Amino acid sequence: MAASSDTKYDKLDQTNKQVKEVTGLLKENVERVLDRGEKIDRLQERSEDLESNAINFQSSSRRLRKKMWCKNCKMNCIIAAVVFGIIAVIVIIVVCK
């Protein structure tokens, strides 16, 4: 009987070891899932920040484009006025001679 009880205890010890091993693996997997969840949360926050920055960049670039367009129009008007003035001076000089 001693041999059969030793065998039962060996099987029980083996089963306990397997249970501990599986429990350890489960804990490790749970930790990995939690870490992954945290990484996903951080990634989501970063993507939201990126979206916000993209919206801000888009609006500021539109304002800058409008500002530069206005500057360009003013410059074209000034150049046209100068050219018209030079042509007017040349015409006046030619007509007065």
C-alpha positions in Angstrom: 0.0 0.0 0.0 2.9 2.3 0.6 3.8 2.1 -3.1 0.3 3.0 -4.2 0.0 5.9 -1.7 3.4 7.1 -3.0 2.1 6.9 -6.5 -1.1 8.8 -5.5 1.1 11.5 -3.9 3.4 11.6 -6.9 0.3 12.1 -9.2 -1.1 14.7 -6.8 2.2 16.5 -6.7 2.5 16.3 -10.5 -1.0 17.6 -10.9 -0.3 20.5 -8.4 2.8 21.4 -10.3 0.8 21.4 -13.6 -1.9 23.6 -11.9 0.8 26.0 -10.6 2.4 26.1 -14.1 -0.9 26.8 -15.8 -1.8 29.4 -13.1 1.6 31.1 -13.7 1.0 31.1 -17.5 -2.5 32.6 -17.0 -1.1 35.3 -14.8 1.5 36.1 -17.3 -1.0 36.2 -20.1 -3.3 38.5 -18.1 -0.3 40.9 -17.5 0.4 40.9 -21.2 -3.2 41.7 -22.0 -3.2 44.5 -19.5 0.1 45.9 -20.9 -1.4 45.6 -24.4 -4.5 47.5 -23.3 -2.4 50.3 -21.8 -0.4 50.5 -25.1 -3.6 50.6 -27.1 -4.9 53.4 -24.8 -1.7 55.4 -25.3 -1.9 54.8 -29.0 -5.5 56.1 -29.0 -4.5 59.2 -27.1 -1.7 59.9 -29.4 -3.9 59.5 -32.5 -6.5 61.9 -31.0 -3.7 64.4 -30.3 -2.5 63.9 -33.9 -6.0 64.5 -35.2 -6.3 67.7 -33.2 -3.0 68.9 -34.4 -3.9 68.1 -38.0 -7.1 70.2 -37.6 -5.2 73.1 -36.1 -2.6 72.8 -38.9 -5.3 72.8 -41.6 -7.0 75.9 -40.2 -3.8 77.8 -39.7 -2.6 76.9 -43.2 -5.8 78.2 -44.7 -5.4 81.5 -42.9 -1.8 81.7 -44.1 -2.9 80.9 -47.6 -5.5 83.7 -47.6 -3.1 86.1 -46.0 -0.5 85.4 -48.7 -3.1 85.6 -51.4 -4.0 89.1 -50.2 -0.4 90.1 -50.1 0.1 88.8 -53.6 -2.9 90.7 -54.8 -1.6 93.9 -53.2 1.8 93.4 -54.8 0.2 92.8 -58.2 -1.8 96.0 -57.8 1.2 98.0 -56.9 3.2 96.6 -59.8 0.3 97.4 -62.2 0.1 100.9 -60.8 3.8 101.5 -61.3 3.7 100.1 -64.8 0.7 102.2 -65.7 2.4 105.2 -64.2 5.6 104.6 -66.2 3.5 104.1 -69.4 1.6 107.3 -68.6 4.8 109.3 -68.1 6.2 107.9 -71.4 3.0 108.8 -73.2 3.0 112.3 -71.8 6.6 112.9 -72.7 6.1 111.6 -76.3 2.9 113.7 -76.7 4.5 116.9 -75.3 7.4 116.7 -77.8 
